[in-house]
Amino acid sequence: MDKNWLKRWDDRYRDEEYAYGKNPNMYFQQELDGLKPGKILLAAEGEGRNAVYAAKKGWQVTAFDISEEGKNKALQLAEQHHVEIDYQVGELPELGFEEEYFDVIALVYAHFPAEIKSVYHRLLNGYLKKGGFIIFEAFSKKHLEYRLKNGKVGGPADIESLFSIEELENDFKNFDFQVFKEQIIDLNEGMYHIGTGSVIRLTGIKK
């Protein structure tokens, strides 16, 4: 993992304030609320806002990120809400998650570096049970024009780290999609997701 990439996230999560707030992402919350609790894996989970929400709803929660600072904040948030989460730090191929183990995989603004993002998607796909769900929200390639107008909306500055419908269809080709759309939304999540942006949202069931 690039040391500058790791330093960027450690620096962001080191502040006392939560970079993206303490409340769950709205789309994640909406989709999770319609599912029966089971085992969930949250990718690139940062400071734990979605993991803690899932734990409060009765899910057995596993999360991972590259940032120890993110883990520290996530465990603090979990303690505040009197829930437990299993939070792993490291690069995904080295974490040893079990094949077809999880009932849900959640990727909420999980913008992995461009050269590994499809590899990570396929690994995560393998950790999901058949009949399990994926919940995904992240910035689309069209988001760059919104980021240029308003840096506060956040997101990667390089188009290769953003997503297209076509690449996600390819990475998750063994899914029946209940939701799969690119849309313009208004974000108000902490300090770094403020304003209008272009995202892709999908919810799918693994065949």
C-alpha positions in Angstrom: 0.0 0.0 0.0 1.3 3.4 -0.9 2.5 5.2 2.2 1.2 8.5 1.1 -2.3 7.0 0.6 -2.2 5.5 4.1 -0.9 8.8 5.6 -3.7 10.7 3.9 -6.4 8.7 5.7 -4.6 8.5 9.0 -4.3 12.3 8.9 -7.9 12.7 8.1 -9.2 10.4 10.8 -6.8 11.7 13.5 -8.9 14.8 14.2 -11.4 14.7 17.1 -14.3 15.5 14.8 -15.7 12.7 12.6 -14.7 13.4 9.0 -18.0 12.1 7.5 -20.1 12.5 10.6 -21.4 9.9 13.0 -24.7 9.1 11.3 -24.9 6.3 8.7 -25.1 7.0 5.0 -28.7 7.4 4.1 -28.8 4.9 1.2 -27.0 2.3 3.3 -29.5 2.8 6.2 -32.5 2.6 3.9 -31.3 -0.6 2.3 -30.1 -2.3 5.5 -33.4 -1.6 7.3 -35.2 -3.8 4.8 -33.0 -6.9 5.6 -33.1 -9.5 8.3 -29.9 -9.1 10.5 -27.1 -11.5 9.9 -23.4 -11.2 9.2 -22.2 -8.1 7.4 -18.8 -7.0 6.1 -18.2 -3.2 5.6 -15.3 -2.3 3.3 -13.1 0.8 3.8 -15.2 1.6 6.8 -13.2 4.6 8.1 -14.6 5.9 11.4 -17.3 3.4 11.7 -20.6 5.3 11.2 -22.2 2.6 9.1 -20.7 -0.3 11.1 -22.0 1.1 14.4 -25.5 1.6 12.9 -25.6 -2.0 11.7 -24.5 -3.3 15.1 -27.3 -1.3 16.7 -29.8 -3.0 14.4 -28.6 -6.4 15.5 -26.1 -7.3 12.8 -22.9 -9.2 13.5 -20.5 -6.6 12.2 -17.0 -7.0 10.6 -15.3 -4.0 9.1 -11.9 -3.2 7.6 -9.8 -0.3 6.6 -6.1 0.6 6.1 -6.2 3.2 8.8 -5.5 2.5 12.5 -6.8 6.0 13.2 -10.0 5.1 11.5 -10.3 2.0 13.7 -9.7 3.9 16.9 -12.5 6.4 16.0 -14.8 3.5 15.1 -14.2 1.7 18.3 -14.8 4.9 20.3 -18.1 5.4 18.4 -19.1 1.7 19.1 -18.4 2.2 22.8 -20.5 5.3 22.9 -23.4 3.3 21.5 -22.8 0.2 23.6 -22.2 -2.1 20.7 -19.3 -4.3 19.5 -17.7 -4.5 16.1 -14.9 -6.6 14.7 -12.6 -4.1 13.0 -9.6 -5.3 11.0 -6.8 -3.1 9.7 -4.8 -4.0 6.7 -4.9 -4.8 3.0 -7.9 -6.9 2.0 -6.0 -9.9 0.5 -4.1 -10.3 3.8 -7.1 -10.3 6.1 -8.1 -13.9 5.7 -11.9 -13.5 5.5 -13.8 -16.7 4.8 -15.3 -17.5 1.4 -19.1 -17.3 1.2 -19.4 -16.3 4.9 -21.2 -12.9 4.9 -24.9 -12.2 4.3 -24.2 -8.6 3.2 -21.2 -6.8 1.8 -21.4 -3.0 2.1 -19.3 -0.6 0.1 -20.0 3.0 1.0 -17.6 5.4 -0.7 -15.1 2.6 -0.8 -12.8 4.3 -3.4 -9.9 1.9 -3.5 -6.9 2.9 -5.6 -7.6 2.5 -9.3 -5.2 -0.3 -9.8 -6.8 -2.6 -7.2 -10.4 -1.6 -7.0 -11.7 -4.4 -9.4 -9.5 -7.0 -7.6 -11.0 -6.0 -4.3 -14.5 -6.1 -5.7 -14.0 -9.7 -6.8 -12.5 -10.7 -3.5 -15.5 -9.2 -1.7 -17.8 -10.9 -4.1 -16.2 -14.2 -3.0 -16.8 -13.5 0.7 -20.6 -13.1 0.2 -22.9 -16.1 0.4 -25.1 -17.0 -2.5 -28.4 -15.2 -2.0 -26.5 -12.5 0.0 -26.8 -8.8 -0.7 -24.4 -6.1 -1.8 -25.1 -2.5 -0.9 -23.0 0.1 -2.7 -22.9 3.9 -3.0 -19.9 5.8 -4.4 -19.0 8.6 -6.7 -19.5 8.1 -10.5 -17.0 9.3 -13.2 -19.4 12.3 -13.8 -18.7 13.5 -10.3 -15.5 15.2 -11.3 -17.4 18.2 -12.8 -19.2 18.6 -9.4 -15.9 18.3 -7.5 -14.4 21.0 -9.7 -17.3 23.4 -8.8 -17.2 22.5 -5.1 -14.3 20.8 -3.4 -16.2 20.4 -0.2 -18.3 17.6 -1.8 -15.2 15.4 -1.7 -14.4 12.3 -3.7 -11.3 11.3 -5.7 -9.7 13.8 -7.9 -8.8 11.3 -10.6 -11.3 9.7 -12.9 -9.7 6.3 -12.7 -10.7 6.0 -9.0 -14.4 6.8 -9.8 -16.9 4.3 -11.0 -19.0 3.6 -14.1 -22.1 1.5 -14.5 -20.2 -0.7 -17.0 -17.2 -1.5 -14.7 -19.5 -2.3 -11.8 -21.6 -4.6 -14.0 -18.4 -6.4 -14.9 -17.1 -6.7 -11.3 -20.5 -7.9 -10.0 -21.8 -9.8 -13.0 -23.1 -12.7 -10.9 -25.8 -10.5 -9.2 -29.4 -9.7 -9.8 -29.7 -6.0 -9.2 -32.7 -4.6 -7.4 -31.3 -1.1 -7.6 -28.7 0.1 -10.1 -28.6 3.7 -11.0 -26.5 6.8 -11.5 -28.0 9.9 -10.0 -27.3 13.4 -8.7 -27.7 13.7 -4.9 -27.1 16.3 -2.2 -24.7 15.2 0.5 -24.4 16.4 4.0 -22.0 14.0 5.7 -19.6 15.5 8.1 -16.9 17.9 6.9 -15.9 16.2 3.6 -19.2 15.3 1.9 -21.0 18.6 1.6 -22.9 19.5 -1.6 -24.2 18.1 -4.9 -22.5 15.2 -6.5 -23.0 12.3 -8.9 -23.1 8.8 -7.4 -23.9 5.3 -8.4 -26.2 3.3 -6.1 -26.8 -0.4 -6.3 -28.3 -3.2 -4.3 -28.0 -6.7 -5.6 -28.5 -10.3 -4.7 -25.7 -12.8 -5.5 -26.9 -15.6 -7.8 
